[in-house]
């Protein structure tokens, strides 16, 4: 950290919230509140580009926030909601320029807001089309279960609507939304109370189940669910037909990372798409 940057340290010490000194996109100094809020040790913060600490989806927004703050002559505080790569924690970044290339970035946890949004099925945590937990909220729930010390048996299942792109082209987005809502409701009706269902991506749903079922039992459950979900949906006095693909797997005492699970699910989605869909796979986690 340059001597010129050090003169801004007092700003960090006086800040009432977690704050970072960011120079040319790189974190040069973090106050104790920022270290605690982000859950990342000082040695893993200082010298690291801020955007690289985020889920890739939010990197561009972070870079744009820093660019706007660094070039703002009116010293306006700008904000952006992001997710940390570490645990997918929801954060708000508040950026204010100190000089042309140095930005003061406040970091605020959005955990409480997300908690209450989850309780109410609100916009911060739930998909507006289906009403189920959105991509990052359901992944956060999965991360918590993977990190839990009790190591309870856990099974995951991902189900995709195979023909969604063609459906959108043929019938429009209204049909896509109708099919996704109906498919989600059909899955939900087959689940037990402790199970969690959420939106995985544009075409898919992710289910977390407390289950110690064998591979054969899980595959049978997935096959049956796939057939039950892929029932035509009524639209404008007609029927929209589609097929589904499912991948299911069991997570026991050996807990993989959330990154590995995502990579396996995405690979399964590509296999289903490349083979024409309408299939059930077992996931070897």
N, C-alpha and C positions, 0 to 999 in steps of 0.2 A: 504494500500500500504506500503510495507516494506521500511525501510530507504535505503536499497541497491538499490531498484528500483528508489527511488527519485533522485539519482544521474544522471539518464538519462533524467530528466525533461527538462534540458536545451536543449537537442536534439529536443524535441517537440517544444520548444519556438523558435528555430532557423529554424525549417522546413518551407519551402515555401508553402507546401500544408497541407491538413488535415492529421494528423498522430495519431496513437494509439500505446501505449506501451502494448504489449501483453505478458503475462507470463503464460506458460503452457496452452495456448489457451484462457486465460481469460484476458479481457481488464482491465488494471490497471490505465490507464491515457489516456485522450483524449485532444488534443488541441482545441481551439475554432473553428479552420477551419474544423476539423473533425466533430465536433458537428453540424456545419452549413451544411456541405456537406451531412451528413447522415440524417439530420433532426430529430435526436433523442437527447433528453435532456441528460446532463451529468450524472444525477442520474440513468438513464436507460441504460447507457453504462458501467460505471465503475462497475466491479464485475460480469459482464455478459460474458459468453463464446462467442467469436466472431461468431462462426459458428451458434449459435442459433438465431442470428439476420438476418440470410439469409433464403431465400426460401429453403425448405428442399432438393430440388434437388441439391443445390450447397453446402450443408454442407460438404459432403465428400471431394470435391475439396478444400474447405477452410482448412479443417484439414490437408490435404496432403500438401498444400502450407506452412502452419505453421510448419509442421514436417520437410519438406525439408529445410526450412530457419533455423530452430533451430539446425539442424545437419550439416549445411554447413560450412566447415572450410575456404572456399575461400571468404565468405561474398558477394556472388553474389545476386543481387536483382532479385527476382522472381515475376511474376505477374499472376493474375487470374481474369477473368471477372466473375462477380457474379450478383445476384439480391437480394436486400434487401427485407425482408418480408414486411417492411413498404412501402406500395405503389408500390411494385415491381420495385423500382428504380434501374436502371442499374448502377453498380459501377465497378471500377477496383481496386483490392487490389495489393499493391506492398510491398513485405515482404523482410526484410533484417535483419540478425541476429545482436544482440548486444552482447549477450553471449549465452551460451548453452541453456538456458531456457527462454530467453527474446528476443522478436522479435519486431522490429519497423515496423509497418504496415501503409503504406500510403494509403489513400482512395481518389479516384478521381471519380467524377461524369462522367458518360458516356452519359449524357442526350443529349448533343449537337451532339455527334456522332450518337446517335440513331435517333435524329430528322432528320439529313441530310440523314441517311440511309433510313428512312421512306419516305422522299420526293422522293428518287431515287429508292425505292423498293430494297434496298441493302441487303447484307448478314446479317447485324446485326439485322435486324428487320423482314425480310421476309423469308418464308419457301422456300427452294431451289427446292422442288418438284412441288409445285403448283404456286409459285410466289405470294401468298397472305400473309398478315401479319401473323407472326408465333404466337405460343401459348402465349408467354409472352407479345408480343407487343399488341395483341388484348385484352388481359386481362388488360394491362396498360390503354388502351383506355376506357375499361369498368370501371375501377377504377376511372378515371378522370370524367366520366359522373356521376358516383354514388356520387362523392364528390362535383360536381358542385353545386353552390348555387341556380341556377335558377330552379332546380327541373322540368325540362321538361319531359313530358311523355316518357317512354322508354320501349321497349319490347325487349326481347332476345329470340333467337331460336337456338337450337343446333341440328344438323343433323348428323347422323352416317351412314356409310356403314356397313350393318349387317355382311356380309360374308367375310370381309377382311382377317382374318387369313386363312380361307379355300382357298380363292382366291390366297393368296401368296403361299400356299403349292401346289396348282394345277397348277397355271400358272407362278409363280415366281414374283419377285418384280417389273418387268417391267409392268406387268398387273396392279398391285396395284397402281403404280405411274400414269399409264394412266387413270385408273378409278377415282383416286382422282383429277387429273387435270381436267378431263371432268366434274365431279360432281361439283367442285368448279366453273367452268365456267357457268354451268347451273344455279347454285344458283345466281351468280353474275348478270346474264342476267335478273333475275326477281326482282332485288333490285332497289331502287331509289338512287339518288345521295348521300343524307346524310347518308344512311345506310352503316354500316361497316361489312365486311366479313373477317374472319381470320381462320386459322387452330387451332382447339381446341385441338386435340390429333391425334394419328396415324390414326384413322378411322373417325374423325369427324371435323365439321366446326361449328364456332360460328358466329351468326349474331346479330348485334345490330341495332335496328330500332327505329327511332323517331316516336312513334305511341301511340295513345290513344284508340286503338281498344278494343272492349270488348273481353272477354274470348272466346265467340262463334266465333267472327270474326277472332281472331288470330288462333284458332284451324282450322277453315276453310282454312285460308291461308297456314298453316303448312301442312294440308292434301293435298292440291293442289300441293304445292312445293315438297312434298315427292314423289308424283306420277310422277311429271315431271322430277325429278332428277334420279329416279330409272328406267331409260331407258337403255337397253343394250348398251354396248360400243364395238366398233369394235376393234379387235386385231388379226393380222395375218390372215386376210380374214375370221375370225370367229367372234362370238359375246360372250362377257362376260356379263352374267346376274347377277343381284344382287337386293336386296331390301334395303330399308332404314328405319330408325327410327328417329322420330323427337319429341323434347320436346320444348314447347313454353310457355312463361309467360310474364306477364306485371309487370313493376316496376313503382309505382306511387309516391306519396309523402313520403311514408314510405320506406326509402332507406336501404336495407340490406347491410351487409358487403360483400366484395368480397369473403371471406372465406365461408360464408353461401351459396352464389350462386354456388361456385365451388362444395360444398358438395351436393347440390341439383342436380346439373347436373351430377355428378358422380353417385349418387344414381339412377338417371333416366337411365343412361347408363347401369348400372347393371341390372335394371329391364328389359330393352329391350333385353339384352343379355340372361338373364335367361328365358325369355318368347318366345325366338325364333325370336325376332325382328319384323320388318314390322308393326310398330305401331306408333301412335301419342298420346302424353300425354300433358296435360296442367300442367304447373309448378305453384304451389301456393307459391309465394315468400313472 
